Amino acid sequence: MSLFKARDWWSTVLGEKEEFDQGCLCLADVDNSGNGQDKIIVGSFMGYLRIFNPHSIKTGDGPQAEDLLLEVQLRDPVLQVEVGKFVSGTEMLHLAVLHARKLCVYSVSGTLGNVEHGNQYQIKLMYEHHLQRTACNMTYGPFGGVKGRDLICIQSMDGMLMVFEQESYAFGRFLPGSLLPGPLAYSSRTDSFITVSSCRQVESYKYQVLAFATDADKKQEAEQQRLGSGKRLVVDWTLNIGEQALDICIIPFNQSASSVFVLGERNFFCLKDNGQIRFMKKLDCSPSCFLPYCSVSEGTINTLIGNHSHMLHVYQDVTLKWATQLPHVPVAVRVGCLHDLKGVIVTLSDDGHLQCSYLGTDPSLFQAPKVESRELNYDELDVELKELQKIIKDVKSQGVWPMTEREDDLKVFAAVSSSLDSVSQATNVEVGTDSVPSITVKITLQNRVVLQKVKLSVYVQPPLVLTCDQFTFDFTVPDMTSIVAFSVYLKRNYIPSELEGNAVVSYSRPTDRNPDGIPRVIQCKFRLPLKLICLPGQPSKTASHKLTIDTNKSPVSLPSIFPDFANQSDDDQMNVMGFRLLGGSRVTLLASRTSQRYRIQSEQFEDLWLITNELILRLQEYFEKQGIKDFACSFSGCVPLQEYFELIDHHFELRINGEKLEELLSERAVQFRAIQRRLLTRFRDKTPAPLQHLDTLLDGTYKQVIALADAVEENQDRLLQSSAGLRSATHLLLLLVRLWQKLSADQTAILEAAFLPLQEDTQELGWEETVDAAIAHLLKTCLSKSSKEQALNLSSQLTIPKDTSRLKKHITLLCDRLAKGGRLCLSTDAAAPQAMVMPGGCTPIPESDIEERSLEESAELFTNHKHLIAETPVPEVAALQGVLD
């Protein structure tokens, strides 16, 4: 702890996540109280304007409510606040607020309060100027030697000085050669404006020269003036300081002279009125702000300089007189009189830490306590020593030391925000006219030991994307906690197959034997809310695809399990609710009034998955909160294989089209290079020869190459969308099979491993051949009918099939054998006895044309039987359908 600390007299934190800069702080008697007490005026980039009259607080207490005189939110960000005589006809002080495109002048007044809450303060807009150019900063003063009033000069981002004579606009002048705006100040003694140009030189312009120069509203006109057309704008003096300037301040040195102080990136300069250097000081730390003020010693100037090392230095000319520590990095510093306490230092940080302090020391008052002298009991120490030696001996007998679990080395927690982001982080989305929301996810990492090469990778299902998916950490000491946050949003106009995300952390734990560390991986899953990709919508009476889920409990009111999609003004939502997925598809959810059933219907088969899964999860959570543990869902309808096969065919067709397009593109590229070689040969020939339309052929081939490349990209995008739809439909199919046959978690995991491979689709290896090989393996092992099927050898090489007929037959056969009592397991020994108790005959994997035909008949029978069930109306389902009628 530093001995020289800024003694905290009063402090507060302004707002949440607001930003401030050097022009956002001002001290003045803005309410014209006449008692000589300054008020603190602060403006923020969020548009908030606050006025404080702080009182001294006791240690441990926070700022009081009466310290804040006024807080108002303006529409635009506040760039700078100043107090001066800005209204004509009066010498009262008024507040000038600079926005990016507007200058506003307010009067601040207080009304005497009759109760203990104190006085009431308010601001009144006196006048405003709408700016034609984006403002950067401003300065004020008695331009031209006027008495009893202040004029305002605003510098725009393109280097134009705009002068306002209180309520009226006077003139505007472009500074010659201006590229980027710099700090601006006004010297009343020389009646000139002083700035630092992008050429890294201090420049001074007389007000009279600015006023009489030819008016210029554009930079082109200013350039014409420079070339001799009109009266030129001539600089009074310049000084090259060789670095960019952060701020300029002008202080009267004595009655006959003033000093120009310029704060650079590495030095601060004191200049005379004519631009000559009075002195300069090289700074040890990178400065952030400064404030010169008159010294008690005659002929010297004191300067407060804040830096990025949380320090505030006090210089008398070039001599460092005091150094004090601040709790933040100041971007603005002022000195004022607050409640008869003169010389209070007011600092403001870029994140809103406002502090009033004074210089002093903070001595340490800690005194070491006296050590109690007591006699040692050597017998107890011997017993304790023997116990410790026994523990050490036991540890040595086990090896080096007991290995801890990898979860003890590093703990990972994921927390998804309960509400969507107030300002969406979605960028470059392709979801049509819908506004795409985003949600924040926070990942917390806690380490127990020192870890190396810690890297966090986050993955979500496309088309969901992350604002950042890779993070690195340095856990150089034990028991550290690191938190990272990112946003998730939907980028394309189709839905993802899952709302679960996965955070994977890879790291190395160093040991004595292996200093480089033992590589380990830990993961944490999180679930995103449905409202991220779905909006409330109107229910639809008709739909092409319908599913009915049975339960063993009475139906629950839909708004109670979907409160985030409920419409309070709709009384019919007790039994029906509509969802509109981002991209346009609609899903309707119905709850039966007479039976324990729920129906989900949509025009797209794959869109049923997320709503169905969300319904089951929320029902389980609802009944768990009620203390009911025997809640169960089931599916007694038909497995929708036909709709599922249509999605498989569409996905496979896009794969075939992509392969054909890439072959055509390769052929056209070869043709294009051959034509180029022919043309090059003709051009190199010394005797000119006719091109024989090779140029026309080259142009046509080039257009074909571009068109085919665009077609390949378009087909790839459609394939990604089809893959997401097929994955959603696969999830739905597996869910229905699990509910239909009441499969255990292990059996469901086997089905998911077979139907949902981890790799993505490529031309070399795709979903169809991978899933076909996995299902064939299940049919050959745990779902086999006889030992003859177990003896079949599957192909060791996976290639893209000619069509999807074999895959569809294997899926049909899998469902058929599950319906006849087959159960999934990883042990091949359990397949034989399981096949013996399997009721009925099961169709084996075809080995000949006769068996192939029998399989087709079995598949046709299973499919036709399924549709018969679908077309036969169940009385309860008929009653369910009448909910919307």
Protein Blocks (a to p, Z undefined) as FASTA:
>chain_A
ZZbdcddfbdcdehjhiacdfklgccddfkononopacdddddfkopacddddddddehi
acdfklpmbdcddfbdcfbdcdddfbghiacdcdddddfkbccdddddddddfbfnbpcd
ddddfbdcddfbdcfbdcddjehhighiacdddddfkopacddehjacfbdcddehiabd
cdddddfklopaddddfkopacdddfklmmmpccdfbfklmmmmmnogajddddfbdcde
hiacfbdcdddfblmbccdddddfkbccdddfkopafbdcddfbdcfbdcddddfbghia
cdddddfkopacddehjacfbdcddfbdcfbdcdddeehighiacdddfkopacdddddd
dddfbdcdddddddddfklmmmmmmmmmmmmmmmmmnombdcddfklmpccdddddfbdc
fbacbehiaebjaccdddddddddddfbdcehiacddddddfbdcfbfcdcdddfbghia
cddddddddfbfcdcfbfcdcdddddddddfklmnopaddddddddddfklmcccddddf
bdfbdcddddfbdcddfklmmmmlccfklmklmmgccdddehipacdddddfkbccdddd
dfbfklmmmmmmmmmmmmmmmmmmnopakbccddfbdcdfklmmmmmmmmmmmmmmmmmm
mmmmmmmmmmmmmmmmmmmmmmmpmbdcdeklmlmmmmmmmmmmmmmmmmmmmmmmmmmm
mmmmmmmmmmmmmmmmmmmnopafklmmmmmmmmmcfbdcdfkbcfklmmmmmmmmmmmm
mmpfbfklmmpccdfbdcddfblmlmmmmmmmmmmmmmnopacdfbfklmmmmmmmpgcj
dddddfbfklmmmmmmmmmmmmmmmmmmmmpccfklmmmmmmmZZ
